[in-house]
C-alpha cells in the first residue's frame, strides 16, 4: 500500500513515517520499479503501535528495543 493510505490509517505524517523508516522502526520493502515503499498491513499495525507508545511517553529507543524483542529471530 502507498504512503498516502498509511497516513490515513495511522494518523501519522509522511515525514514521521519516513523518520521511523530511517530509524529502522519499520522496514517496508521498496518497489524497484518506482522506488516507493510498499507498506504491508503489518507495517501499518506496527506504526499504529508506535504512535500509541509515543503518546504514552516512551522514547524511540525504548520502542525500538520493544520491537526487536517481540520480533522472532530471522534466519
C-alpha positions as CSV (number, residue, x, y, z in Angstrom):
1,X,0.0,0.0,0.0
2,X,1.2,3.6,-0.7
3,X,2.2,6.1,2.0
4,X,-0.9,8.2,1.5
5,X,-3.1,5.3,2.6
6,X,-0.8,4.5,5.5
7,X,-1.0,8.2,6.6
8,X,-4.8,8.0,6.6
9,X,-4.9,4.7,8.6
10,X,-2.3,5.7,11.2
11,X,-2.8,9.5,11.5
12,X,1.0,10.0,11.1
13,X,2.6,12.5,8.7
14,X,4.7,11.5,5.7
15,X,7.7,13.0,7.5
16,X,7.1,11.0,10.7
17,X,6.7,7.7,8.7
18,X,9.9,8.3,6.8
19,X,11.7,9.2,10.1
20,X,10.5,5.9,11.6
21,X,11.8,4.1,8.5
22,X,15.2,5.9,8.8
23,X,15.3,4.8,12.5
24,X,14.6,1.2,11.5
25,X,11.3,1.0,13.5
26,X,9.7,-0.3,10.3
27,X,11.4,-1.7,7.2
28,X,8.9,-1.7,4.4
29,X,10.0,-3.2,1.1
30,X,10.9,-0.8,-1.8
31,X,9.2,-1.3,-5.2
32,X,12.2,-1.5,-7.5
33,X,10.1,-0.3,-10.4
34,X,9.3,3.1,-8.9
35,X,11.5,3.4,-5.8
36,X,8.5,3.9,-3.5
37,X,7.9,2.0,-0.2
38,X,5.3,-0.7,-0.5
39,X,3.8,-0.9,3.0
40,X,2.2,-4.0,4.3
41,X,-0.7,-4.3,6.8
42,X,1.9,-5.4,9.4
43,X,3.8,-2.1,8.8
44,X,0.5,-0.2,9.4
45,X,-0.2,-2.1,12.6
46,X,3.4,-1.5,13.8
47,X,3.1,2.2,13.1
48,X,-0.2,2.4,15.0
49,X,1.5,0.7,18.0
50,X,4.5,3.0,17.7
51,X,2.2,6.0,17.7
52,X,0.3,4.8,20.8
53,X,3.6,4.1,22.6
54,X,4.9,7.6,21.8
55,X,1.6,9.1,23.1
56,X,2.2,7.1,26.3
57,X,5.6,8.8,26.6
58,X,8.0,6.1,25.6
59,X,11.2,7.1,23.8
60,X,12.0,5.9,20.3
61,X,15.0,3.9,21.8
62,X,12.6,2.1,24.2
63,X,10.2,1.4,21.4
64,X,12.9,0.1,19.1
65,X,14.0,-2.2,21.9
66,X,10.5,-3.5,22.4
67,X,10.0,-4.1,18.7
68,X,13.3,-6.1,18.4
69,X,12.4,-8.1,21.5
70,X,9.0,-9.0,20.1
71,X,10.2,-10.0,16.6
72,X,11.3,-13.6,16.0
73,X,14.9,-14.0,15.0
74,X,15.3,-14.2,11.3
75,X,17.5,-17.0,9.8
